[in-house]
Amino acid sequence: MTAQVHVTPATLHGWPLPAPASDKHGRGVVLVVGGSAGTPGAVRLAAEAALRVGCGKVRIATASSAASRLAALVPEARVYALEETADGDLAAENGPRIAALAEDVDATLIGCGFVDPAASDALLGAAFPDLRGPVVLDALASAYVAGHPELGDVQGPSILTMNPNELAHVLHRDAAEVAGEPGRAVAEQVSASGAVVLLGGETKLVGVAGGPTYEVTGGGPGLATAGSGDVQAGLVAGLLARGADPDQAAVWGAWLHATAGERAAARRGSLGFLARELAPEVPALLDEVAG
């Protein structure tokens, strides 16, 4: 039976992140691929979270109709406009360009703001033959995983960040079954894919091939809000770009997300704070754990 580790600040203090470099390139570069004509905000949340966790540079590749707006809203990022389908999703024809944009980055995050599972599957299928990892697949990027459970086309380490419904879809299981035995479901997906799996929820679980299952509690009901998962995915990708191993990036990202929710609730109330208010809590949390 897989050992389980309950994550506390002491756990993280004893598992320090790589020391930050003194220049922005040395602190890592993240490519965020996501969004659609109607969901550009998801990419903004993920990109800002990656910066808040300490990575040095962010690139955003998103729907052409939203690119100029995002460039103004996230002035720290370089934004690339991608071709859209008639419905405003990222077209599969973008696959080779995404792979090219990812050639000199330290982590690629794909999936935030995706709307159509079929479009997501087609895009990833076109990108992965030439895309080098490490890669974080978030939310509806799991549509590709459902049809390719072994992730055979993914070249390099990978992290899957998903909620219970998305994990149920990937495993072709009933959502209630996954909710009843989340640890078993995570272990099954880890075994099938070899990826690190971060399952969100009231209790977060991080499964690692050949390692323990990490449990992160806390956060409160306020984290169940639109965009919250995009923030968590951005935190994980930013840590990965900084040089953290995939398991460390997932565990730290899960804890930072949950604890940022607790801090936001303490400042504003247990419900009603916005996903965009989570990432600003992160720099102080990093200093607290390090100290």
Sine and cosine of phi, psi and omega as CSV:
sin_phi,cos_phi,sin_psi,cos_psi,sin_omega,cos_omega
0.00,0.00,0.67,-0.74,-0.05,-1.00
-0.93,0.38,0.74,-0.68,0.05,-1.00
-0.93,0.37,0.49,-0.87,0.00,-1.00
-0.86,-0.51,0.71,-0.70,-0.02,-1.00
-0.88,-0.47,0.85,-0.53,0.09,-1.00
-1.00,0.10,0.84,-0.54,-0.13,-0.99
-1.00,0.08,0.78,-0.62,0.06,-1.00
-0.78,-0.63,0.17,-0.99,0.11,-0.99
-0.83,0.56,-0.57,0.82,0.03,-1.00
-0.90,0.43,-0.61,0.79,0.06,-1.00
-0.84,0.54,-0.72,0.69,-0.05,-1.00
-0.96,0.29,-0.60,0.80,0.03,-1.00
-0.87,0.49,-0.58,0.82,0.04,-1.00
-0.99,0.11,0.02,1.00,-0.01,-1.00
-0.74,-0.67,0.89,0.46,-0.18,-0.98
-0.91,0.41,0.53,-0.85,0.08,-1.00
-0.94,0.34,0.37,-0.93,0.08,-1.00
-0.83,0.55,0.61,-0.79,0.00,-1.00
-0.88,0.48,0.69,-0.72,-0.03,-1.00
-0.94,0.35,0.62,-0.79,0.08,-1.00
-0.97,0.24,0.21,-0.98,-0.07,-1.00
-1.00,-0.02,-0.07,1.00,0.04,-1.00
-0.78,-0.63,0.34,-0.94,-0.14,-0.99
-0.91,0.41,-0.56,0.83,0.02,-1.00
-0.93,0.36,-0.61,0.79,0.01,-1.00
-0.93,0.36,-0.36,0.93,0.04,-1.00
-1.00,0.05,0.05,1.00,0.15,-0.99
0.98,-0.19,0.50,-0.87,0.02,-1.00
-0.84,-0.54,0.76,-0.65,0.02,-1.00
-0.93,-0.38,0.69,-0.73,0.19,-0.98
-0.96,-0.28,0.85,-0.52,0.04,-1.00
-0.96,-0.26,0.89,-0.45,0.01,-1.00
-0.93,-0.36,0.89,-0.46,-0.02,-1.00
0.06,-1.00,-0.24,-0.97,0.01,-1.00
0.99,0.17,0.07,-1.00,0.09,-1.00
-0.44,-0.90,-0.04,-1.00,0.01,-1.00
-0.85,0.53,-0.53,0.85,-0.06,-1.00
-0.98,-0.20,-0.08,1.00,-0.07,-1.00
-0.73,-0.68,0.77,0.63,0.02,-1.00
-0.94,0.34,-0.38,0.92,-0.05,-1.00
-0.90,0.45,-0.50,0.87,-0.01,-1.00
-0.88,0.47,-0.63,0.77,0.00,-1.00
-0.94,0.35,-0.62,0.79,0.05,-1.00
-0.87,0.49,-0.72,0.69,-0.01,-1.00
-0.86,0.51,-0.70,0.71,-0.02,-1.00
-0.92,0.40,-0.68,0.73,-0.02,-1.00
-0.90,0.43,-0.69,0.72,0.01,-1.00
-0.92,0.40,-0.59,0.81,0.05,-1.00
-0.90,0.43,-0.64,0.77,0.03,-1.00
-0.88,0.48,-0.64,0.77,0.04,-1.00
-0.94,0.35,-0.64,0.77,-0.03,-1.00
-0.90,0.43,-0.44,0.90,-0.01,-1.00
-1.00,0.05,0.00,1.00,0.18,-0.98
0.93,-0.36,0.03,1.00,0.05,-1.00
-0.95,0.33,0.38,-0.92,-0.17,-0.99
-1.00,0.07,-0.57,0.82,-0.07,-1.00
-0.59,-0.81,0.52,-0.86,0.05,-1.00
-0.76,-0.66,0.69,-0.72,0.19,-0.98
-0.92,-0.39,0.61,-0.80,0.03,-1.00
-0.85,-0.52,0.78,-0.63,0.11,-0.99
-0.88,-0.48,0.90,-0.43,-0.13,-0.99
-0.55,-0.84,0.00,-1.00,-0.04,-1.00
-0.85,0.52,0.69,-0.73,-0.09,-1.00
-0.85,0.52,-0.55,0.84,-0.03,-1.00
-0.94,0.35,-0.31,0.95,-0.02,-1.00
-0.95,-0.31,-0.14,0.99,-0.17,-0.99
-0.89,0.46,-0.70,0.71,-0.06,-1.00
-0.92,0.39,-0.59,0.81,0.04,-1.00
-0.91,0.41,-0.67,0.74,0.00,-1.00
-0.92,0.39,-0.57,0.82,0.03,-1.00
-0.87,0.49,-0.57,0.82,0.03,-1.00
-0.98,0.21,-0.57,0.82,-0.06,-1.00
-0.98,0.21,-0.48,0.88,0.02,-1.00
-0.84,-0.54,0.97,0.24,-0.09,-1.00
-0.91,0.42,-0.27,0.96,0.01,-1.00
-0.97,0.24,-0.23,0.97,-0.14,-0.99
-0.97,-0.26,0.46,-0.89,0.22,-0.97
-1.00,-0.05,0.79,-0.61,-0.11,-0.99
-0.91,-0.41,0.73,-0.69,0.01,-1.00
-0.89,-0.45,0.72,-0.70,-0.01,-1.00
-1.00,-0.01,0.79,-0.61,0.01,-1.00
-0.93,-0.36,0.42,-0.91,0.01,-1.00
-0.91,0.40,0.57,-0.82,-0.01,-1.00
-0.93,-0.36,0.41,-0.91,0.21,-0.98
-0.98,0.19,0.07,-1.00,0.02,-1.00
-0.88,0.48,-0.42,0.91,-0.01,-1.00
-1.00,-0.03,0.02,1.00,0.04,-1.00
1.00,-0.02,0.12,0.99,0.06,-1.00
-1.00,0.07,0.28,-0.96,0.05,-1.00
-0.95,0.32,0.78,-0.62,-0.07,-1.00
-0.98,0.21,0.51,-0.86,0.00,-1.00
-0.88,0.48,-0.43,0.90,0.01,-1.00
-0.88,0.47,-0.26,0.97,0.03,-1.00
-0.97,0.22,-0.14,0.99,-0.11,-0.99
-0.79,0.62,-0.80,0.59,0.00,-1.00
-0.89,0.46,-0.57,0.82,0.00,-1.00
-0.93,0.37,-0.64,0.77,0.04,-1.00
-0.87,0.49,-0.69,0.72,0.03,-1.00
-0.87,0.49,-0.63,0.78,0.01,-1.00
-0.93,0.38,-0.65,0.76,0.02,-1.00
-0.91,0.42,-0.47,0.88,-0.05,-1.00
-1.00,0.07,-0.06,1.00,-0.13,-0.99
-0.86,0.50,-0.63,0.78,-0.08,-1.00
-0.90,-0.44,0.46,0.89,0.08,-1.00
-0.97,-0.22,0.19,-0.98,-0.04,-1.00
-0.99,-0.16,-0.29,0.96,0.07,-1.00
-0.34,-0.94,0.60,-0.80,0.05,-1.00
-0.86,-0.50,0.79,-0.62,0.04,-1.00
-0.94,-0.33,0.81,-0.58,-0.04,-1.00
-0.79,-0.62,0.74,-0.68,0.18,-0.98
0.79,-0.61,-0.42,0.91,-0.03,-1.00
-0.86,0.50,0.80,-0.60,0.04,-1.00
0.99,0.13,0.04,1.00,0.10,-1.00
-0.92,0.40,0.59,-0.81,-0.08,-1.00
-0.90,-0.43,-0.65,0.76,-0.11,-0.99
-0.96,-0.27,0.90,-0.43,-0.01,-1.00
-0.85,0.52,-0.62,0.79,-0.02,-1.00
-0.91,0.41,-0.67,0.74,0.04,-1.00
-0.90,0.43,-0.62,0.78,0.04,-1.00
-0.89,0.46,-0.72,0.70,0.00,-1.00
-0.87,0.49,-0.69,0.72,-0.02,-1.00
-0.91,0.40,-0.66,0.75,-0.02,-1.00
-0.90,0.44,-0.75,0.66,-0.02,-1.00
-0.92,0.40,-0.59,0.81,0.05,-1.00
-0.88,0.47,-0.54,0.84,0.02,-1.00
-0.99,0.17,-0.47,0.88,-0.07,-1.00
-1.00,0.07,-0.60,0.80,-0.21,-0.98
-0.92,0.39,-0.49,0.87,0.01,-1.00
-0.85,0.53,-0.45,0.89,-0.03,-1.00
-0.89,-0.45,-0.02,1.00,-0.08,-1.00
-1.00,0.05,0.79,-0.61,0.03,-1.00
-0.99,-0.14,0.61,-0.79,0.03,-1.00
-0.99,0.13,-0.05,-1.00,0.11,0.99
-0.97,0.25,0.46,-0.89,-0.07,-1.00
-0.69,-0.73,0.60,-0.80,0.12,-0.99
-0.93,-0.37,0.83,-0.55,0.05,-1.00
-0.96,-0.27,0.86,-0.51,-0.10,-0.99
-0.88,-0.48,0.54,-0.84,0.20,-0.98
0.80,0.60,-0.85,-0.53,-0.11,-0.99
-0.95,0.31,-0.08,1.00,0.20,-0.98
-0.89,0.46,-0.29,0.96,0.05,-1.00
-0.91,0.41,-0.26,0.97,0.07,-1.00
-0.86,0.51,-0.59,0.80,0.05,-1.00
-0.93,0.37,-0.64,0.77,-0.03,-1.00
-0.90,0.44,-0.56,0.83,0.00,-1.00
-0.87,0.49,-0.56,0.83,0.01,-1.00
-1.00,-0.07,-0.18,0.98,-0.02,-1.00
-0.69,-0.72,0.91,0.41,-0.16,-0.99
-0.87,0.49,-0.43,0.90,-0.02,-1.00
-1.00,0.04,-0.10,1.00,0.00,-1.00
0.77,0.63,0.67,0.74,-0.08,-1.00
-0.90,0.43,-0.42,0.91,-0.02,-1.00
-1.00,0.05,-0.13,0.99,-0.05,-1.00
-0.99,0.12,0.88,-0.48,-0.05,-1.00
-0.99,-0.17,0.99,-0.15,-0.01,-1.00
0.85,-0.53,0.09,-1.00,-0.02,-1.00
-0.88,0.47,0.51,-0.86,0.01,-1.00
-0.63,-0.77,0.48,-0.87,0.07,-1.00
-0.79,-0.61,0.73,-0.68,0.08,-1.00
-0.96,-0.29,0.86,-0.51,0.08,-1.00
-0.93,-0.37,0.87,-0.50,-0.11,-0.99
-0.47,-0.88,0.30,-0.95,0.09,-1.00
-0.99,-0.12,0.14,-0.99,-0.06,-1.00
-0.85,0.52,-0.60,0.80,0.02,-1.00
-0.91,0.42,-0.66,0.75,0.02,-1.00
-0.92,0.39,-0.64,0.77,0.04,-1.00
-0.91,0.42,-0.63,0.77,0.04,-1.00
-0.87,0.49,-0.65,0.76,0.02,-1.00
-0.90,0.43,-0.68,0.73,-0.02,-1.00
-0.89,0.45,-0.64,0.77,-0.04,-1.00
-1.00,0.08,-0.07,1.00,-0.05,-1.00
0.85,0.53,0.72,0.70,-0.01,-1.00
-0.86,-0.52,0.27,-0.96,0.12,-0.99
-0.95,0.30,0.64,-0.77,-0.04,-1.00
-0.87,0.50,-0.58,0.81,0.01,-1.00
-0.91,0.42,-0.55,0.83,0.02,-1.00
-0.92,0.40,-0.67,0.74,0.04,-1.00
-0.92,0.40,-0.67,0.74,0.01,-1.00
-0.89,0.45,-0.54,0.84,-0.01,-1.00
-0.97,0.25,-0.54,0.84,0.00,-1.00
-0.71,-0.70,0.92,0.38,-0.08,-1.00
-0.90,0.44,-0.58,0.81,0.00,-1.00
-0.89,0.45,-0.65,0.76,0.03,-1.00
-0.91,0.41,-0.66,0.75,0.00,-1.00
-0.90,0.43,-0.68,0.74,0.04,-1.00
-0.88,0.47,-0.71,0.70,-0.01,-1.00
-0.88,0.48,-0.62,0.79,0.01,-1.00
-0.90,0.43,-0.67,0.74,0.00,-1.00
-0.94,0.34,-0.60,0.80,0.08,-1.00
-0.87,0.49,-0.70,0.72,-0.02,-1.00
-0.90,0.44,-0.64,0.77,-0.04,-1.00
-0.95,0.33,-0.63,0.77,-0.17,-0.99
-0.97,-0.24,-0.43,0.90,-0.13,-0.99
0.97,0.23,-0.01,1.00,-0.01,-1.00
-0.99,0.12,0.33,-0.95,0.25,-0.97
-0.98,0.22,0.72,-0.69,-0.05,-1.00
-0.88,-0.48,0.84,-0.54,0.08,-1.00
-0.94,-0.33,0.93,-0.38,0.02,-1.00
-0.98,-0.19,0.87,-0.49,0.00,-1.00
-0.98,0.18,0.13,-0.99,-0.01,-1.00
0.62,-0.78,-0.12,-0.99,0.03,-1.00
-0.86,0.51,-0.61,0.80,0.18,-0.98
-0.89,-0.46,0.86,-0.50,0.01,-1.00
-1.00,0.07,0.60,-0.80,0.07,-1.00
-0.82,-0.57,0.67,-0.74,0.08,-1.00
-0.85,-0.53,0.89,-0.46,0.02,-1.00
-0.97,-0.22,0.63,-0.77,-0.08,-1.00
-0.73,-0.69,0.74,-0.67,0.04,-1.00
-0.87,0.49,0.81,-0.59,0.02,-1.00
0.96,0.29,0.14,0.99,-0.04,-1.00
-0.76,-0.65,-0.14,-0.99,-0.02,-1.00
-0.98,0.21,0.14,-0.99,0.21,-0.98
-0.98,-0.18,0.81,-0.58,-0.02,-1.00
-1.00,-0.08,0.68,-0.73,-0.01,-1.00
-0.91,-0.42,0.80,-0.60,0.04,-1.00
-0.87,-0.49,0.88,-0.47,0.02,-1.00
-0.94,-0.33,0.31,-0.95,0.01,-1.00
0.94,-0.33,-0.06,-1.00,0.01,-1.00
0.95,-0.31,-0.74,0.67,0.05,-1.00
0.99,0.11,0.15,-0.99,-0.08,-1.00
-0.92,0.38,-0.35,0.94,-0.02,-1.00
-0.90,0.43,-0.37,0.93,0.01,-1.00
-0.95,0.31,-0.29,0.96,0.04,-1.00
-0.99,0.15,0.94,0.33,-0.05,-1.00
-0.63,-0.78,0.41,-0.91,-0.05,-1.00
-0.85,0.52,0.74,-0.67,0.04,-1.00
1.00,-0.03,-0.20,0.98,-0.04,-1.00
-0.88,0.48,-0.68,0.73,0.02,-1.00
-0.91,0.42,-0.52,0.86,0.05,-1.00
-0.91,0.42,-0.62,0.79,0.05,-1.00
-0.89,0.45,-0.73,0.68,-0.01,-1.00
-0.87,0.50,-0.70,0.72,0.01,-1.00
-0.88,0.47,-0.63,0.78,0.04,-1.00
-0.91,0.42,-0.63,0.78,0.06,-1.00
-0.87,0.48,-0.72,0.70,-0.01,-1.00
-0.89,0.46,-0.71,0.70,-0.02,-1.00
-0.90,0.43,-0.64,0.77,0.02,-1.00
-0.90,0.45,-0.66,0.75,0.04,-1.00
-0.92,0.40,-0.63,0.78,0.04,-1.00
-0.88,0.48,-0.67,0.74,0.02,-1.00
-0.91,0.41,-0.52,0.85,0.02,-1.00
-0.94,0.33,-0.19,0.98,0.04,-1.00
0.92,-0.40,0.04,1.00,0.06,-1.00
-0.92,0.38,0.57,-0.82,0.13,-0.99
-0.91,0.41,0.40,-0.92,-0.05,-1.00
-0.82,0.58,-0.66,0.75,0.00,-1.00
-0.92,0.39,-0.64,0.77,0.02,-1.00
-0.92,0.40,-0.68,0.73,0.01,-1.00
-0.87,0.49,-0.66,0.75,-0.02,-1.00
-0.93,0.37,-0.68,0.73,-0.03,-1.00
-0.93,0.37,-0.75,0.66,0.03,-1.00
-0.88,0.48,-0.69,0.72,-0.01,-1.00
-0.88,0.47,-0.66,0.75,0.03,-1.00
-0.89,0.45,-0.70,0.72,-0.02,-1.00
-0.93,0.38,-0.69,0.72,0.02,-1.00
-0.87,0.49,-0.65,0.76,0.02,-1.00
-0.90,0.45,-0.75,0.67,-0.01,-1.00
-0.89,0.45,-0.70,0.71,-0.07,-1.00
-0.95,0.30,-0.56,0.83,0.10,-0.99
-0.88,0.48,-0.58,0.81,0.08,-1.00
-0.90,0.44,-0.64,0.77,0.04,-1.00
-0.91,0.41,-0.65,0.76,0.01,-1.00
-0.93,0.38,-0.65,0.76,0.03,-1.00
-0.90,0.43,-0.63,0.78,0.03,-1.00
-0.91,0.42,-0.63,0.77,0.01,-1.00
-0.91,0.42,-0.54,0.84,-0.02,-1.00
-0.99,0.15,-0.59,0.81,-0.21,-0.98
-0.84,-0.54,-0.20,0.98,-0.08,-1.00
0.90,-0.44,0.42,-0.91,-0.15,-0.99
-0.93,0.38,-0.42,0.91,0.05,-1.00
-0.79,-0.61,0.48,-0.88,0.13,-0.99
0.98,-0.19,-0.16,0.99,0.10,-0.99
-0.96,0.27,0.39,-0.92,-0.12,-0.99
-0.99,-0.15,0.45,-0.90,0.02,-1.00
-0.84,0.54,-0.56,0.83,-0.02,-1.00
-0.93,0.37,-0.21,0.98,0.00,-1.00
-1.00,-0.02,-0.01,1.00,-0.02,-1.00
-0.99,0.16,-0.77,0.63,-0.11,-0.99
-0.86,0.51,-0.59,0.81,0.04,-1.00
-0.88,0.48,-0.30,0.96,0.05,-1.00
-0.98,0.22,-0.30,0.95,-0.21,-0.98
-0.95,0.33,-0.70,0.71,-0.05,-1.00
-0.82,0.57,-0.66,0.75,0.01,-1.00
-0.91,0.40,-0.61,0.80,0.03,-1.00
-0.90,0.44,-0.64,0.77,0.05,-1.00
-0.86,0.50,-0.67,0.74,0.01,-1.00
-0.92,0.39,-0.62,0.79,0.00,-1.00
-0.89,0.46,-0.71,0.70,-0.01,-1.00
-0.92,0.40,-0.66,0.75,0.01,-1.00
-0.91,0.42,-0.56,0.83,-0.05,-1.00
-0.97,0.23,0.00,0.00,0.00,0.00
